[in-house]
Amino acid sequence: MVWSLVRSIIDMDHIGSDWKEIIGWIMPRIKANSARSIIERLVVSASSYCIWQERNARIFRSKLRTLKQLSEVILKIVRMRMMSIQFKDRQSSRRLVERLKIEKGWTMDGKDEHG
């Protein structure tokens, strides 16, 4: 399942695949502004969006992607969105950036290395 592949990347393995469990877990994090909380919310929203897109593609266009392809699309969406967010320069934020393989030119203040 796509959720299993994606959640392991950001250490969300303890969250099950049941929609009620995912929503119950994410609701208390809605207003938090930590890098981890923001990324967790991005992963949940990108996952639900991509799964919905995949469902429509399968039904209306008879197209389908593998689970690996779908999880790569989800992570690409999360990475791209993260590039527009300014995080405080903390060790936990740096670890998340490294784990999600954000481009090297990206810094914690949202500017590239050249200015």
Backbone as a printed PyTorch tensor [residue, N CA C, xyz], in Angstrom:
tensor([[[  0.8310,  -1.1740,   0.0000],
         [  0.0000,   0.0000,   0.0000],
         [  0.8860,   1.2520,   0.0000]],

        [[  0.4490,   2.2810,  -0.6610],
         [  1.2060,   3.5190,  -0.8170],
         [  1.5310,   4.1340,   0.5440]],

        [[  0.5660,   4.1880,   1.4250],
         [  0.7580,   4.8040,   2.7240],
         [  1.9140,   4.1340,   3.4730]],

        [[  2.0290,   2.8140,   3.3680],
         [  3.1080,   2.0980,   4.0470],
         [  4.4680,   2.5240,   3.5200]],

        [[  4.5870,   2.7040,   2.2130],
         [  5.8570,   3.1170,   1.6230],
         [  6.2300,   4.5340,   2.0300]],

        [[  5.2640,   5.4290,   2.0010],
         [  5.5320,   6.8440,   2.2700],
         [  5.7850,   7.0890,   3.7550]],

        [[  4.9780,   6.5240,   4.6070],
         [  5.1010,   6.8230,   6.0410],
         [  6.4190,   6.3500,   6.6250]],

        [[  7.0050,   5.3100,   6.0670],
         [  8.2810,   4.8260,   6.5890],
         [  9.4210,   5.8170,   6.3190]],

        [[  9.3060,   6.6110,   5.2680],
         [ 10.3410,   7.5890,   4.9310],
         [ 10.4840,   8.6370,   6.0310]],

        [[  9.3920,   9.0270,   6.6490],
         [  9.4500,  10.0970,   7.6510],
         [  9.1170,   9.6090,   9.0640]],

        [[  9.3490,   8.3340,   9.3230],
         [  9.1590,   7.7590,  10.6660],
         [  7.7350,   7.8780,  11.1840]],

        [[  6.7640,   7.5770,  10.3310],
         [  5.3690,   7.5620,  10.7530],
         [  4.8450,   6.1220,  10.7390]],

        [[  5.7460,   5.1520,  10.9360],
         [  5.3650,   3.7390,  10.8680],
         [  4.3230,   3.3460,  11.9160]],

        [[  4.2640,   4.0750,  13.0150],
         [  3.3340,   3.7530,  14.0840],
         [  1.8870,   4.1120,  13.7380]],

        [[  1.6700,   4.8190,  12.6330],
         [  0.3230,   5.2020,  12.2140],
         [ -0.2100,   4.1370,  11.2580]],

        [[ -1.3730,   3.6150,  11.5600],
         [ -1.9670,   2.5800,  10.7230],
         [ -2.4870,   3.1220,   9.3980]],

        [[ -3.0910,   2.2520,   8.6120],
         [ -3.5850,   2.6290,   7.2910],
         [ -5.0650,   2.9820,   7.2800]],

        [[ -5.7170,   2.8510,   8.4010],
         [ -7.1370,   3.1660,   8.4970],
         [ -7.3280,   4.6850,   8.4790]],

        [[ -8.2280,   5.1650,   7.6300],
         [ -8.4380,   6.6030,   7.4680],
         [ -8.7980,   7.2740,   8.7920]],

        [[ -9.6380,   6.6510,   9.6010],
         [-10.0280,   7.2250,  10.8900],
         [ -8.8110,   7.3750,  11.8060]],

        [[ -7.9290,   6.3970,  11.7800],
         [ -6.7230,   6.4600,  12.6070],
         [ -5.7970,   7.5830,  12.1360]],

        [[ -5.6520,   7.7290,  10.8280],
         [ -4.7930,   8.7830,  10.2640],
         [ -5.3410,  10.1550,  10.6500]],

        [[ -6.6340,  10.3650,  10.4690],
         [ -7.2620,  11.6460,  10.7940],
         [ -7.1940,  11.9090,  12.2960]],

        [[ -7.4630,  10.8970,  13.0990],
         [ -7.3790,  11.0590,  14.5520],
         [ -5.9800,  11.4220,  15.0110]],

        [[ -4.9910,  10.9010,  14.3350],
         [ -3.5970,  11.1920,  14.6800],
         [ -3.1860,  12.5970,  14.2200]],

        [[ -3.6500,  13.0160,  13.0340],
         [ -3.1920,  14.2940,  12.4640],
         [ -3.9350,  15.4950,  13.0660]],

        [[ -5.1400,  15.3370,  13.5290],
         [ -5.9440,  16.4610,  14.0300],
         [ -5.2480,  17.2790,  15.1270]],

        [[ -4.6420,  16.6700,  16.1210],
         [ -3.9750,  17.4800,  17.1450],
         [ -2.7600,  18.2570,  16.6070]],

        [[ -2.2740,  17.8960,  15.4260],
         [ -1.1000,  18.5410,  14.8470],
         [ -1.4500,  19.6790,  13.8810]],

        [[ -2.7160,  19.9430,  13.6840],
         [ -3.1610,  20.9160,  12.6890],
         [ -2.5540,  22.2980,  12.9140]],

        [[ -2.4770,  22.7500,  14.1400],
         [ -1.9990,  24.1050,  14.4110],
         [ -0.5170,  24.1780,  14.7540]],

        [[  0.1440,  23.0480,  14.9010],
         [  1.5690,  23.0450,  15.2540],
         [  2.3990,  23.5510,  14.0780]],

        [[  3.4750,  24.2510,  14.3670],
         [  4.3220,  24.8130,  13.3180],
         [  5.7300,  24.2490,  13.2990]],

        [[  5.9530,  23.1250,  13.9570],
         [  7.2870,  22.5200,  13.9060],
         [  7.5010,  21.9400,  12.5100]],

        [[  8.7470,  21.8010,  12.1270],
         [  9.0730,  21.2410,  10.8100],
         [  8.4680,  19.8510,  10.6770]],

        [[  8.5900,  19.0540,  11.7060],
         [  8.0670,  17.6910,  11.6620],
         [  6.5540,  17.6850,  11.4590]],

        [[  5.8410,  18.5190,  12.1940],
         [  4.3880,  18.5740,  12.0800],
         [  3.9550,  19.0210,  10.6840]],

        [[  4.6410,  20.0190,  10.1560],
         [  4.3220,  20.5030,   8.8160],
         [  4.5360,  19.4040,   7.7850]],

        [[  5.6390,  18.6940,   7.8880],
         [  5.9450,  17.6290,   6.9310],
         [  4.9550,  16.4850,   7.0730]],

        [[  4.5840,  16.1450,   8.2950],
         [  3.5930,  15.0900,   8.4950],
         [  2.2730,  15.4590,   7.8190]],

        [[  1.8410,  16.7010,   7.9900],
         [  0.5910,  17.1470,   7.3490],
         [  0.7260,  17.1440,   5.8270]],

        [[  1.8860,  17.5540,   5.3250],
         [  2.1230,  17.5230,   3.8740],
         [  2.0380,  16.1000,   3.3410]],

        [[  2.6110,  15.1650,   4.0580],
         [  2.5850,  13.7670,   3.6180],
         [  1.1530,  13.2410,   3.5690]],

        [[  0.3700,  13.5330,   4.5920],
         [ -1.0240,  13.0670,   4.6130],
         [ -1.8210,  13.7020,   3.4840]],

        [[ -1.6800,  15.0200,   3.2920],
         [ -2.4650,  15.6750,   2.2380],
         [ -2.0030,  15.2540,   0.8440]],

        [[ -0.7060,  15.1490,   0.6130],
         [ -0.2030,  14.7180,  -0.6980],
         [ -0.6170,  13.2750,  -0.9750]],

        [[ -0.5940,  12.4420,   0.0400],
         [ -1.0010,  11.0400,  -0.1390],
         [ -2.4620,  10.9350,  -0.5300]],

        [[ -3.3190,  11.6490,   0.1940],
         [ -4.7490,  11.5590,  -0.1280],
         [ -5.0310,  12.1280,  -1.5140]],

        [[ -4.3660,  13.2230,  -1.8770],
         [ -4.5480,  13.8080,  -3.2030],
         [ -4.0940,  12.8400,  -4.3070]],

        [[ -2.9300,  12.2490,  -4.1460],
         [ -2.4060,  11.3510,  -5.1790],
         [ -3.2120,  10.0560,  -5.2810]],

        [[ -3.6890,   9.5650,  -4.1550],
         [ -4.5240,   8.3580,  -4.1900],
         [ -5.8420,   8.6640,  -4.9070]],

        [[ -6.4080,   9.8400,  -4.6450],
         [ -7.6300,  10.2580,  -5.3360],
         [ -7.3680,  10.3820,  -6.8470]],

        [[ -6.2430,  11.0070,  -7.2230],
         [ -5.8770,  11.1260,  -8.6420],
         [ -5.7210,   9.7520,  -9.2830]],

        [[ -5.0560,   8.8590,  -8.5760],
         [ -4.8290,   7.5090,  -9.1010],
         [ -6.1440,   6.7760,  -9.2880]],

        [[ -7.0330,   6.9180,  -8.3470],
         [ -8.3550,   6.2930,  -8.4590],
         [ -9.0720,   6.7730,  -9.7120]],

        [[ -9.0790,   8.1000,  -9.9320],
         [ -9.7350,   8.6540, -11.1090],
         [ -9.0680,   8.2010, -12.4040]],

        [[ -7.7460,   8.1440, -12.4280],
         [ -7.0300,   7.7010, -13.6280],
         [ -7.3690,   6.2510, -13.9560]],

        [[ -7.4830,   5.4300, -12.9390],
         [ -7.8150,   4.0110, -13.1660],
         [ -9.2490,   3.8470, -13.6610]],

        [[-10.1510,   4.6100, -13.0990],
         [-11.5610,   4.4800, -13.4730],
         [-11.8490,   5.1000, -14.8370]],

        [[-11.3930,   6.3270, -15.0550],
         [-11.7970,   7.0720, -16.2420],
         [-10.8400,   6.9820, -17.4250]],

        [[ -9.5890,   6.6200, -17.1790],
         [ -8.6300,   6.5610, -18.2800],
         [ -7.9210,   5.2180, -18.3900]],

        [[ -8.2690,   4.2930, -17.5460],
         [ -7.6610,   2.9560, -17.5330],
         [ -6.1330,   3.0180, -17.4510]],

        [[ -5.6230,   3.9800, -16.7080],
         [ -4.1800,   4.1190, -16.5010],
         [ -3.8810,   3.8070, -15.0420]],

        [[ -2.7320,   3.2060, -14.8170],
         [ -2.3450,   2.9660, -13.4490],
         [ -0.8340,   3.0520, -13.2770]],

        [[ -0.4360,   3.4310, -12.0760],
         [  0.9760,   3.4990, -11.7130],
         [  1.2390,   2.4470, -10.6490]],

        [[  2.4840,   2.0450, -10.5420],
         [  2.8560,   1.0960,  -9.4930],
         [  2.8720,   1.8250,  -8.1580]],

        [[  2.8880,   1.0680,  -7.0730],
         [  2.9640,   1.6710,  -5.7470],
         [  4.2420,   2.4860,  -5.5910]],

        [[  5.3250,   1.9950,  -6.1440],
         [  6.5930,   2.7090,  -6.0660],
         [  6.5020,   4.0400,  -6.8120]],

        [[  5.9130,   4.0430,  -8.0020],
         [  5.7580,   5.2830,  -8.7650],
         [  4.8850,   6.2810,  -8.0100]],

        [[  3.8100,   5.8000,  -7.4360],
         [  2.8910,   6.6630,  -6.7050],
         [  3.5620,   7.2450,  -5.4590]],

        [[  4.3160,   6.4430,  -4.7350],
         [  4.9990,   6.9640,  -3.5500],
         [  6.0690,   7.9750,  -3.9390]],

        [[  6.7280,   7.7860,  -5.0720],
         [  7.7200,   8.7560,  -5.5450],
         [  7.0660,  10.0960,  -5.8940]],

        [[  5.8730,  10.0460,  -6.4800],
         [  5.1370,  11.2750,  -6.7980],
         [  4.7630,  12.0050,  -5.5080]],

        [[  4.3030,  11.2710,  -4.5160],
         [  3.9270,  11.8750,  -3.2340],
         [  5.1330,  12.5610,  -2.6050]],

        [[  6.2490,  11.8720,  -2.5630],
         [  7.4460,  12.4530,  -1.9520],
         [  7.9670,  13.6440,  -2.7480]],

        [[  7.8090,  13.6130,  -4.0550],
         [  8.2180,  14.7520,  -4.8810],
         [  7.3630,  15.9820,  -4.5460]],

        [[  6.0670,  15.7850,  -4.3660],
         [  5.1700,  16.8860,  -3.9910],
         [  5.6020,  17.4650,  -2.6380]],

        [[  5.8850,  16.5910,  -1.6830],
         [  6.2990,  17.0410,  -0.3510],
         [  7.6120,  17.8120,  -0.4490]],

        [[  8.5750,  17.2860,  -1.2010],
         [  9.8700,  17.9630,  -1.3620],
         [  9.7050,  19.3420,  -1.9810]],

        [[  8.9100,  19.4190,  -3.0250],
         [  8.7210,  20.7040,  -3.7080],
         [  8.0490,  21.7160,  -2.7900]],

        [[  7.0730,  21.2900,  -2.0320],
         [  6.3860,  22.1910,  -1.1110],
         [  7.3250,  22.6580,  -0.0050]],

        [[  8.1760,  21.7610,   0.4640],
         [  9.1250,  22.1110,   1.5180],
         [ 10.1010,  23.1900,   1.0760]],

        [[ 10.3860,  23.2420,  -0.2000],
         [ 11.3430,  24.2260,  -0.6920],
         [ 10.8110,  25.6520,  -0.5620]],

        [[  9.5030,  25.8070,  -0.3910],
         [  8.9260,  27.1440,  -0.2560],
         [  8.6620,  27.5260,   1.1990]],

        [[  9.0220,  26.6450,   2.1220],
         [  8.7730,  26.8870,   3.5390],
         [ 10.0860,  27.2400,   4.2290]],

        [[ 10.0350,  28.2160,   5.1030],
         [ 11.2170,  28.5830,   5.8830],
         [ 11.1310,  27.9340,   7.2580]],

        [[ 12.0690,  27.0460,   7.5380],
         [ 12.1260,  26.3830,   8.8360],
         [ 13.2000,  27.0380,   9.6890]],

        [[ 13.0350,  26.9700,  10.9880],
         [ 14.0890,  27.4120,  11.8870],
         [ 15.2530,  26.4340,  11.7580]],

        [[ 16.4380,  26.9490,  11.8770],
         [ 17.6390,  26.1280,  11.7280],
         [ 17.8580,  25.3150,  13.0000]],

        [[ 17.3150,  24.1200,  13.0000],
         [ 17.4320,  23.1980,  14.1300],
         [ 17.9240,  21.8660,  13.6170]],

        [[ 18.5310,  21.1050,  14.4890],
         [ 19.0580,  19.8000,  14.0980],
         [ 17.9420,  18.8950,  13.5820]],

        [[ 16.7810,  18.9240,  14.2180],
         [ 15.6660,  18.0800,  13.7860],
         [ 15.2050,  18.4550,  12.3750]],

        [[ 15.1860,  19.7500,  12.0740],
         [ 14.7990,  20.2030,  10.7370],
         [ 15.8270,  19.7550,   9.7050]],

        [[ 17.0990,  19.8840,  10.0510],
         [ 18.1580,  19.4570,   9.1200],
         [ 18.0740,  17.9680,   8.8340]],

        [[ 17.7710,  17.1700,   9.8650],
         [ 17.6500,  15.7190,   9.6620],
         [ 16.5120,  15.3850,   8.7070]],

        [[ 15.3760,  16.0830,   8.8640],
         [ 14.2410,  15.8450,   7.9730],
         [ 14.5860,  16.2270,   6.5370]],

        [[ 15.2720,  17.3420,   6.3630],
         [ 15.6740,  17.7870,   5.0270],
         [ 16.5910,  16.7420,   4.3930]],

        [[ 17.5280,  16.2110,   5.1730],
         [ 18.4390,  15.1860,   4.6590],
         [ 17.6860,  13.9050,   4.3340]],

        [[ 16.8000,  13.5090,   5.2170],
         [ 16.0560,  12.2600,   5.0170],
         [ 15.1660,  12.3050,   3.7760]],

        [[ 14.5810,  13.4680,   3.5070],
         [ 13.7170,  13.6150,   2.3380],
         [ 14.4940,  13.9920,   1.0840]],

        [[ 15.8040,  14.1100,   1.2080],
         [ 16.6920,  14.3560,   0.0660],
         [ 16.3360,  15.6430,  -0.6760]],

        [[ 16.2450,  16.7190,   0.0910],
         [ 15.9900,  18.0330,  -0.4960],
         [ 17.2520,  18.4790,  -1.2150]],

        [[ 17.0830,  19.2380,  -2.2980],
         [ 18.2170,  19.7000,  -3.0870],
         [ 19.2620,  20.3740,  -2.2150]],

        [[ 20.5260,  20.2260,  -2.5820],
         [ 21.6280,  20.7550,  -1.7850],
         [ 21.6280,  22.2730,  -1.6880]],

        [[ 21.1230,  22.9950,  -2.6650],
         [ 21.1480,  24.4430,  -2.6480],
         [ 20.1650,  25.0610,  -1.6740]],

        [[ 19.2920,  24.2680,  -1.0910],
         [ 18.2610,  24.7640,  -0.1970],
         [ 18.8270,  24.9340,   1.2050]],

        [[ 18.5100,  26.0310,   1.8690],
         [ 18.9800,  26.2630,   3.2330],
         [ 17.7920,  26.4310,   4.1610]],

        [[ 18.0770,  26.5020,   5.4320],
         [ 17.0170,  26.5700,   6.4250],
         [ 16.2580,  27.9040,   6.3850]],

        [[ 16.8590,  28.9540,   5.8170],
         [ 16.1340,  30.2210,   5.7570],
         [ 15.3530,  30.3820,   4.4600]],

        [[ 15.3360,  29.3340,   3.6270],
         [ 14.5480,  29.3590,   2.3920],
         [ 15.2780,  29.9490,   1.2140]],

        [[ 16.5200,  30.4230,   1.3940],
         [ 17.2730,  31.0050,   0.2830],
         [ 18.2760,  29.9700,  -0.2250]],

        [[ 18.6530,  30.1080,  -1.4830],
         [ 19.6640,  29.1980,  -1.9870],
         [ 21.0420,  29.6590,  -1.5250]],

        [[ 22.0620,  28.8600,  -1.7760],
         [ 23.3980,  29.1420,  -1.2770],
         [ 24.0030,  30.4000,  -1.8780]],

        [[ 23.4480,  30.9090,  -2.9640],
         [ 24.0200,  32.0470,  -3.6550],
         [ 23.3520,  33.3720,  -3.3070]],

        [[ 22.4460,  33.3840,  -2.4000],
         [ 21.8580,  34.6680,  -2.0560],
         [ 20.5090,  34.5280,  -1.5430]]])
